[in-house]
Amino acid sequence: MEIEATDNNAEKLAVEWIESNLGGRVVASHSQGRWRNAWFFKLEKNGEILPLYFRGHRPGLGKDTRRLKFELKVYEILKKYNLPVPEVYGFCPAPEGIVMEHCPGRANLATADSKQEQEAVLDQYIDALAAMHKIPLEAFESLSLPCPTTSEERGLADMAYWEKAFRQQKSRLGERAKPEPLIEFVLLWLKANVPENRDSTVFLHVDSGQFIFEKNRLTAMLDFELAMLGDPAADLAGLRTRDLSEPLGDLRRAFARYEKITAKKIDSNAVDFHTVRFAMMTPLPIAALCACPPTGVNLPQYLGWYYTYSRVSIALIAKKQGITLTEPLLPTSSLLANEHQPVYSALRNQIELLKKFPEGDEIQYQLDIAFRTAVYLQRINDFSAVLEKDNLDDLSVILERPIASMKQGLLLLESMVIEKGLSLSSMLVPFFYRYCQRHLFLLGPCLRELEGARLQPLS
């Protein structure tokens, strides 16, 4: 009889599977405390300790068994070509996840001990990325990946998959769904601006820049669940978006190294295009979650991703189209918005107090979500009225009629985008930029690593 994994017994079942299939005894475990099922285990076997990592489903993709098993196969293939990836030990069916080697090291080159270490590790990642791009495509035949044959297929990549999922999720939400004129606009722009004469196809990391390091050494490339075949420029674009949350150092230097290793000049237009596309691959799958968040979700984190990466796409489109952007006027101080303001402050302070008590990683993670949400609520109370008025004023000008609510305005704007396409770009792009900036201001310190993040230029 199969036992279904629940939030309460998932870790216990994972331990049982590891001990049954790998032998030995799990002597230590702790949750990674994040937005997916993920644990670190220590397995005692034959007098030695084997560090393990359990990697479960990615929220926003659903419980897709095939995608997890796909990633497992990717690790096995890359290992054969001596790429720095973890050893895989098997697939746990309940809870579903990959059981792999826990390699030493940490993520985020911003935590490097010195600039020299940062540059050394990034050089090693670029070397590994270039080596992966040279692996014959035949090596990946067992993955049954679609192989693009035209510039359009290489340019749009897996966008059709994400767009279909976005529309299905939006349809399921019905009236609870939020109108998405910005997403509709960017999708139209991407379809109309695919780079031409792109004829190279390689195996892509896709979520590039995902790696860990220790003592001047790249120890493992990670997170291949989105991997596919496509334009190598896509992986360089991925490094630009990764740099927003985990600063990588000088990417112009890194790209020059990639050019030298591959003996191929980087097409900056193609990299820009894929930067717009890949940035939009964050809002697309999480739009429904942001509109109707399930219990336990770290909503400020997801909203931060949604508006930061939406802004990246819009700002880069503005640059490509020669459209001038201006910053919105933002409140300079927190005023007593209404008589309920002290309640929001009290909630924030109480949760901050609870965070100081020693608890397990998972409890601290959940308390941190509550704290971020309380801070966000306080800022909404303090600032949202004036910012919403500014958005409504902008929408009234664009739509040439008074707008009473954001939902009404965004719904009308969505219809306008779908009907008139890109012909109104010079008016829409500046509004979308200001709209994102206002929301990012509301999130403020809740953005954490994304606060103030800006895209590195290519030149």
VEXDREN-2710 file (C-alpha; in Angstrom, 1 decimal):
% VEXDREN-2710
k/r/px/py/pz
1/MET/0.0/0.0/0.0
2/GLU/1.4/3.4/-1.1
3/ILE/1.5/6.2/1.5
4/GLU/0.8/9.7/0.2
5/ALA/3.3/12.3/1.2
6/THR/1.8/15.3/3.1
7/ASP/3.5/18.4/4.6
8/ASN/3.5/16.6/7.9
9/ASN/5.1/13.3/6.9
10/ALA/7.1/14.3/3.8
11/GLU/10.5/14.4/5.5
12/LYS/9.9/11.2/7.4
13/LEU/9.0/9.4/4.1
14/ALA/12.1/10.8/2.4
15/VAL/14.3/9.5/5.2
16/GLU/12.7/6.1/4.9
17/TRP/13.2/6.0/1.2
18/ILE/16.9/7.0/1.5
19/GLU/17.7/4.4/4.2
20/SER/15.8/1.7/2.2
21/ASN/17.4/2.4/-1.1
22/LEU/20.9/3.6/-0.3
23/GLY/21.4/1.7/2.9
24/GLY/22.8/3.1/6.1
25/ARG/21.1/5.4/8.5
26/VAL/20.1/9.1/8.3
27/VAL/21.7/10.7/11.4
28/ALA/20.9/14.3/10.7
29/SER/18.4/16.3/8.7
30/HIS/17.1/19.8/8.3
31/SER/14.8/21.6/5.9
32/GLN/16.3/24.1/3.5
33/GLY/13.5/26.5/4.6
34/ARG/12.4/27.7/1.2
35/TRP/9.6/27.6/-1.3
36/ARG/10.0/24.0/-2.4
37/ASN/10.4/20.7/-0.6
38/ALA/14.1/20.6/0.0
39/TRP/16.1/19.0/2.8
40/PHE/19.8/18.3/3.7
41/PHE/20.5/14.8/5.1
42/LYS/23.6/13.1/6.5
43/LEU/23.6/9.4/5.8
44/GLU/25.9/7.2/7.9
45/LYS/27.0/4.3/5.8
46/ASN/30.0/1.9/6.3
47/GLY/31.4/4.2/9.0
48/GLU/31.4/7.3/6.7
49/ILE/29.0/10.2/6.4
50/LEU/27.5/10.8/3.0
51/PRO/25.9/14.3/2.7
52/LEU/22.7/14.3/0.6
53/TYR/20.3/16.9/-0.8
54/PHE/16.7/16.2/-1.6
55/ARG/15.2/18.4/-4.3
56/GLY/11.4/18.5/-4.7
57/HIS/9.0/20.2/-7.0
58/ARG/9.3/23.9/-8.1
59/PRO/6.2/26.0/-7.3
60/GLY/4.6/27.5/-10.3
61/LEU/5.3/24.4/-12.4
62/GLY/2.9/22.1/-10.6
63/LYS/3.8/18.6/-9.4
64/ASP/5.3/17.5/-12.7
65/THR/7.0/14.2/-12.1
66/ARG/8.4/14.2/-15.7
67/ARG/10.3/17.5/-15.1
68/LEU/12.0/16.2/-11.9
69/LYS/13.0/12.9/-13.7
70/PHE/14.2/15.0/-16.7
71/GLU/16.5/17.0/-14.4
72/LEU/17.9/13.8/-12.9
73/LYS/18.8/12.5/-16.4
74/VAL/20.4/15.9/-17.2
75/TYR/22.8/15.5/-14.2
76/GLU/23.7/12.0/-15.3
77/ILE/24.5/13.1/-18.9
78/LEU/26.5/16.1/-17.8
79/LYS/28.5/14.0/-15.3
80/LYS/29.6/11.8/-18.2
81/TYR/31.1/14.9/-19.8
82/ASN/33.0/15.8/-16.7
83/LEU/30.9/18.9/-16.0
84/PRO/30.8/20.0/-12.3
85/VAL/27.4/18.7/-11.3
86/PRO/26.3/16.6/-8.2
87/GLU/26.2/12.8/-8.2
88/VAL/22.6/11.6/-8.4
89/TYR/21.5/8.6/-6.2
90/GLY/18.0/8.2/-7.3
91/PHE/14.4/9.4/-7.5
92/CYS/12.1/9.3/-4.4
93/PRO/8.5/8.6/-5.4
94/ALA/6.9/9.9/-2.2
95/PRO/7.5/12.8/-1.6
96/GLU/8.7/13.2/-5.2
97/GLY/12.2/14.4/-5.5
98/ILE/15.8/13.9/-6.6
99/VAL/18.2/12.5/-4.0
100/MET/21.6/13.7/-4.9
101/GLU/25.0/14.5/-3.5
102/HIS/25.2/17.6/-1.3
103/CYS/28.2/19.3/-2.7
104/PRO/30.1/21.7/-0.5
105/GLY/29.8/25.4/-1.1
106/ARG/27.3/28.2/-1.2
107/ALA/25.4/30.2/-3.8
108/ASN/25.6/33.9/-4.6
109/LEU/29.0/35.3/-5.6
110/ALA/28.1/38.5/-3.7
111/THR/29.2/36.6/-0.7
112/ALA/32.7/35.8/-2.1
113/ASP/35.5/36.7/0.3
114/SER/37.3/38.9/-2.3
115/LYS/37.0/40.2/-5.8
116/GLN/39.6/37.8/-6.8
117/GLU/37.5/34.9/-5.6
118/GLN/34.4/36.3/-7.4
119/GLU/36.3/36.6/-10.7
120/ALA/37.9/33.2/-10.4
121/VAL/34.7/31.4/-9.7
122/LEU/32.8/33.2/-12.5
123/ASP/35.6/32.4/-14.9
124/GLN/35.2/28.7/-14.0
125/TYR/31.4/28.9/-14.5
126/ILE/31.9/30.5/-17.9
127/ASP/34.4/27.8/-18.8
128/ALA/31.9/25.1/-17.8
129/LEU/29.1/26.8/-19.6
130/ALA/31.1/27.1/-22.8
131/ALA/32.1/23.4/-22.5
132/MET/28.5/22.4/-22.0
133/HIS/27.5/24.4/-25.2
134/LYS/30.1/22.3/-27.1
135/ILE/28.6/18.9/-26.1
136/PRO/27.2/17.2/-29.2
137/LEU/23.4/17.4/-29.3
138/GLU/23.3/13.6/-29.8
139/ALA/24.3/13.2/-26.2
140/PHE/20.9/14.6/-25.1
141/GLU/18.7/12.4/-27.4
142/SER/17.4/10.4/-24.5
143/LEU/15.8/13.6/-23.1
144/SER/13.5/13.8/-26.1
145/LEU/13.9/17.6/-26.3
146/PRO/12.5/19.5/-29.3
147/CYS/15.3/20.7/-31.5
148/PRO/14.7/24.2/-33.0
149/THR/15.6/24.5/-36.7
150/THR/14.7/28.2/-37.4
151/SER/15.7/31.6/-36.0
152/GLU/12.1/32.0/-34.8
153/GLU/12.1/28.7/-32.9
154/ARG/15.5/29.5/-31.4
155/GLY/14.3/33.0/-30.4
156/LEU/10.9/32.2/-28.9
157/ALA/12.3/29.0/-27.3
158/ASP/9.9/27.6/-24.7
159/MET/7.7/30.7/-24.6
160/ALA/4.7/28.9/-26.1
161/TYR/4.7/26.5/-23.1
162/TRP/4.7/29.3/-20.6
163/GLU/2.1/31.3/-22.4
164/LYS/-0.2/28.3/-22.6
165/ALA/0.2/27.6/-18.9
166/PHE/-0.4/31.3/-18.1
167/ARG/-3.7/31.4/-20.1
168/GLN/-4.9/28.1/-18.6
169/GLN/-4.2/29.4/-15.0
170/LYS/-5.9/32.7/-15.8
171/SER/-8.9/31.0/-17.2
172/ARG/-9.2/28.7/-14.1
173/LEU/-9.2/31.8/-11.8
174/GLY/-12.1/33.4/-13.7
175/GLU/-13.1/36.7/-12.1
176/ARG/-10.4/36.3/-9.5
177/ALA/-7.8/36.7/-12.2
178/LYS/-5.9/40.0/-12.5
179/PRO/-5.9/41.7/-16.0
180/GLU/-2.4/41.5/-17.4
181/PRO/-1.9/44.2/-20.0
182/LEU/1.9/44.3/-19.4
183/ILE/2.4/40.6/-20.0
184/GLU/0.2/40.7/-23.1
185/PHE/2.2/43.6/-24.5
186/VAL/5.6/42.0/-23.9
187/LEU/4.4/38.7/-25.5
188/LEU/3.4/40.7/-28.6
189/TRP/6.7/42.5/-28.7
190/LEU/8.7/39.3/-28.4
191/LYS/6.8/37.7/-31.3
192/ALA/7.4/40.7/-33.5
193/ASN/11.1/41.2/-32.7
194/VAL/12.7/37.7/-33.0
195/PRO/16.4/38.1/-34.0
196/GLU/17.2/36.9/-37.5
197/ASN/20.1/34.7/-38.8
198/ARG/20.5/32.8/-35.5
199/ASP/21.7/29.4/-36.6
200/SER/23.5/27.8/-33.6
201/THR/21.7/25.3/-31.4
202/VAL/23.2/24.1/-28.1
203/PHE/22.1/22.5/-24.8
204/LEU/21.1/25.3/-22.5
205/HIS/21.2/25.6/-18.8
206/VAL/18.4/28.2/-19.2
207/ASP/18.3/29.2/-15.5
208/SER/22.0/30.0/-15.9
209/GLY/24.2/31.3/-13.1
210/GLN/22.8/28.7/-10.7
211/PHE/25.9/27.3/-9.0
212/ILE/27.7/27.0/-5.7
213/PHE/31.3/27.6/-4.8
214/GLU/33.9/27.3/-2.0
215/LYS/37.4/28.5/-1.6
216/ASN/38.0/30.0/-5.1
217/ARG/36.4/26.9/-6.7
218/LEU/33.2/26.2/-8.5
219/THR/31.9/23.1/-6.8
220/ALA/28.6/22.4/-8.7
221/MET/26.3/23.7/-11.4
222/LEU/22.7/23.3/-10.3
223/ASP/19.0/23.7/-11.3
224/PHE/18.6/22.1/-14.7
225/GLU/14.8/21.5/-14.6
226/LEU/14.2/24.2/-17.3
227/ALA/17.1/23.0/-19.6
228/MET/16.4/22.8/-23.3
229/LEU/18.0/23.1/-26.8
230/GLY/18.4/26.6/-28.2
231/ASP/20.3/29.7/-28.9
232/PRO/23.5/30.0/-26.8
233/ALA/22.7/33.7/-26.4
234/ALA/19.8/32.6/-24.1
235/ASP/22.2/31.4/-21.4
236/LEU/24.1/34.7/-21.5
237/ALA/20.8/36.5/-21.1
238/GLY/20.1/34.3/-18.1
239/LEU/23.3/35.5/-16.4
240/ARG/22.1/39.1/-16.7
241/THR/18.8/38.3/-14.9
242/ARG/20.5/36.1/-12.3
243/ASP/22.8/39.0/-11.5
244/LEU/19.8/41.0/-10.3
245/SER/19.3/38.8/-7.2
246/GLU/22.8/37.3/-6.9
247/PRO/25.4/39.8/-8.2
248/LEU/27.9/37.9/-10.3
249/GLY/30.5/40.6/-10.9
250/ASP/31.5/42.2/-14.2
251/LEU/29.5/40.4/-16.9
252/ARG/31.2/42.3/-19.7
253/ARG/34.5/40.7/-18.6
254/ALA/32.7/37.3/-18.3
255/PHE/31.2/37.6/-21.8
256/ALA/34.6/38.5/-23.3
257/ARG/35.9/35.3/-21.8
258/TYR/33.1/33.3/-23.4
259/GLU/33.8/34.9/-26.8
260/LYS/37.5/33.9/-26.4
261/ILE/36.8/30.3/-25.5
262/THR/34.1/29.7/-28.1
263/ALA/35.8/31.9/-30.8
264/LYS/32.4/33.3/-31.6
265/LYS/31.4/37.0/-31.3
266/ILE/28.4/37.6/-29.0
267/ASP/25.4/39.1/-30.8
268/SER/24.3/41.8/-28.3
269/ASN/20.9/42.2/-30.0
270/ALA/20.2/38.5/-29.5
271/VAL/21.3/38.6/-25.9
272/ASP/19.0/41.6/-25.3
273/PHE/16.1/39.8/-26.9
274/HIS/16.6/36.8/-24.8
275/THR/16.9/39.0/-21.7
276/VAL/13.4/40.4/-22.4
277/ARG/12.1/36.9/-23.0
278/PHE/13.7/35.2/-20.0
279/ALA/12.8/38.0/-17.7
280/MET/9.2/37.6/-18.7
281/MET/9.4/33.9/-18.0
282/THR/9.1/34.8/-14.3
283/PRO/5.8/36.8/-14.3
284/LEU/4.2/34.4/-16.7
285/PRO/4.1/31.3/-14.5
286/ILE/3.5/33.2/-11.2
287/ALA/0.9/35.7/-12.3
288/ALA/-2.0/33.5/-11.1
289/LEU/-0.2/32.8/-7.8
290/CYS/0.2/36.5/-7.2
291/ALA/-3.4/37.2/-8.0
292/CYS/-4.7/34.4/-5.8
293/PRO/-2.0/33.3/-3.4
294/PRO/-2.4/29.8/-1.8
295/THR/-1.8/29.3/1.9
296/GLY/1.8/29.5/3.0
297/VAL/3.2/31.2/-0.1
298/ASN/5.8/33.9/0.4
299/LEU/3.7/36.5/-1.4
300/PRO/6.1/39.5/-1.0
301/GLN/8.9/37.4/-2.6
302/TYR/6.7/36.4/-5.5
303/LEU/5.5/40.0/-6.0
304/GLY/9.1/41.2/-5.9
305/TRP/10.0/38.7/-8.7
306/TYR/6.9/39.6/-10.7
307/TYR/7.4/43.4/-10.7
308/THR/11.2/43.3/-10.9
309/TYR/11.4/41.1/-13.9
310/SER/8.4/42.8/-15.6
311/ARG/10.3/46.1/-15.2
312/VAL/13.4/44.5/-16.7
313/SER/11.5/43.5/-19.8
314/ILE/9.8/46.9/-20.2
315/ALA/13.0/48.9/-19.6
316/LEU/14.9/46.9/-22.1
317/ILE/12.1/47.2/-24.7
318/ALA/12.2/51.0/-24.1
319/LYS/16.0/51.0/-24.8
320/LYS/15.6/48.9/-28.0
321/GLN/12.7/51.1/-29.2
322/GLY/14.3/54.4/-28.3
323/ILE/11.5/55.3/-25.8
324/THR/12.4/57.7/-23.0
325/LEU/11.4/56.6/-19.5
326/THR/10.8/58.9/-16.6
327/GLU/10.7/57.9/-12.9
328/PRO/7.4/58.3/-11.2
329/LEU/7.0/60.8/-8.3
330/LEU/7.2/58.7/-5.2
331/PRO/6.3/59.6/-1.6
332/THR/9.4/60.8/0.3
333/SER/8.1/60.1/3.8
334/SER/5.7/57.9/5.7
335/LEU/2.7/59.9/6.8
336/LEU/0.0/58.8/9.1
337/ALA/-2.2/57.4/6.3
338/ASN/-5.3/56.8/8.5
339/GLU/-6.3/56.0/12.1
340/HIS/-5.6/52.3/11.6
341/GLN/-1.8/52.8/10.9
342/PRO/-0.8/51.9/14.5
343/VAL/-2.4/48.4/14.0
344/TYR/-0.1/47.6/11.1
345/SER/2.9/48.8/13.1
346/ALA/1.8/46.6/16.1
347/LEU/1.5/43.5/13.8
348/ARG/4.9/44.1/12.3
349/ASN/6.6/44.6/15.7
350/GLN/4.9/41.6/17.2
351/ILE/6.1/39.3/14.4
352/GLU/9.6/40.8/14.6
353/LEU/9.6/40.0/18.3
354/LEU/8.6/36.3/17.6
355/LYS/11.5/36.0/15.1
356/LYS/14.0/36.5/17.9
357/PHE/13.0/33.3/19.7
358/PRO/15.2/30.3/18.7
359/GLU/13.2/27.8/16.5
360/GLY/13.9/25.4/13.7
361/ASP/14.7/26.6/10.2
362/GLU/11.2/25.9/8.9
363/ILE/9.5/27.9/11.7
364/GLN/11.9/30.8/11.2
365/TYR/11.2/30.7/7.5
366/GLN/7.4/30.9/8.1
367/LEU/7.8/33.7/10.7
368/ASP/10.0/35.6/8.2
369/ILE/7.2/35.3/5.6
370/ALA/4.7/36.7/8.1
371/PHE/7.1/39.5/9.0
372/ARG/7.7/40.5/5.3
373/THR/3.9/40.4/4.7
374/ALA/3.3/42.6/7.8
375/VAL/5.9/45.2/6.6
376/TYR/4.3/45.1/3.1
377/LEU/0.8/45.7/4.6
378/GLN/2.1/48.6/6.6
379/ARG/3.6/50.2/3.5
380/ILE/0.3/49.6/1.6
381/ASN/-1.6/51.4/4.4
382/ASP/0.9/54.3/4.3
383/PHE/1.5/54.8/0.6
384/SER/-1.0/52.9/-1.6
385/ALA/-3.7/55.6/-1.8
386/VAL/-1.4/58.2/-3.4
387/LEU/0.3/55.7/-5.7
388/GLU/-3.0/54.2/-6.9
389/LYS/-4.3/57.7/-7.6
390/ASP/-1.2/58.3/-9.8
391/ASN/-1.8/55.0/-11.6
392/LEU/-5.5/55.8/-12.2
393/ASP/-4.5/59.3/-13.5
394/ASP/-2.1/57.7/-16.0
395/LEU/-4.7/55.1/-17.1
396/SER/-7.3/57.9/-17.5
397/VAL/-5.0/59.7/-19.9
398/ILE/-4.2/56.6/-21.9
399/LEU/-7.8/55.3/-22.1
400/GLU/-9.2/58.9/-22.6
401/ARG/-11.9/58.4/-20.0
402/PRO/-12.2/58.6/-16.2
403/ILE/-11.2/55.3/-14.5
404/ALA/-12.7/54.4/-11.1
405/SER/-10.7/51.4/-10.1
406/MET/-7.4/49.7/-11.0
407/LYS/-9.2/46.5/-12.1
408/GLN/-11.4/48.4/-14.5
409/GLY/-8.4/50.4/-15.8
410/LEU/-6.2/47.3/-16.3
411/LEU/-9.0/45.4/-17.9
412/LEU/-9.6/48.1/-20.4
413/LEU/-5.9/48.5/-21.0
414/GLU/-5.5/44.8/-21.6
415/SER/-8.3/44.9/-24.3
416/MET/-6.5/47.9/-25.9
417/VAL/-3.2/46.1/-26.0
418/ILE/-4.8/43.0/-27.6
419/GLU/-6.7/45.1/-30.1
420/LYS/-4.1/47.7/-31.1
421/GLY/-1.0/45.7/-30.6
422/LEU/2.3/47.5/-30.5
423/SER/1.1/50.7/-32.2
424/LEU/0.7/52.5/-28.8
425/SER/4.2/51.5/-27.6
426/SER/5.4/55.1/-27.0
427/MET/2.5/55.6/-24.6
428/LEU/2.2/52.2/-23.0
429/VAL/5.9/51.4/-22.3
430/PRO/6.5/54.5/-20.1
431/PHE/3.3/53.7/-18.1
432/PHE/4.2/50.1/-17.6
433/TYR/7.6/51.2/-16.3
434/ARG/6.0/53.7/-13.8
435/TYR/3.5/51.1/-12.8
436/CYS/6.2/48.6/-11.9
437/GLN/8.3/51.2/-10.1
438/ARG/5.3/52.2/-7.9
439/HIS/4.7/48.6/-6.9
440/LEU/8.4/48.1/-6.2
441/PHE/8.4/51.2/-4.0
442/LEU/5.4/49.7/-2.1
443/LEU/7.4/46.5/-1.5
444/GLY/10.4/48.5/-0.4
445/PRO/12.5/46.6/2.1
446/CYS/10.4/43.4/1.4
447/LEU/12.4/43.1/-1.8
448/ARG/15.6/42.4/0.1
449/GLU/18.1/41.2/-2.5
450/LEU/16.1/42.7/-5.3
451/GLU/15.9/46.2/-3.8
452/GLY/17.6/48.6/-6.2
453/ALA/18.6/45.8/-8.6
454/ARG/19.4/47.0/-12.1
455/LEU/20.4/45.1/-15.3
456/GLN/24.0/45.2/-16.3
457/PRO/24.6/46.8/-19.7
458/LEU/26.3/44.8/-22.4
459/SER/28.6/47.7/-23.4
END
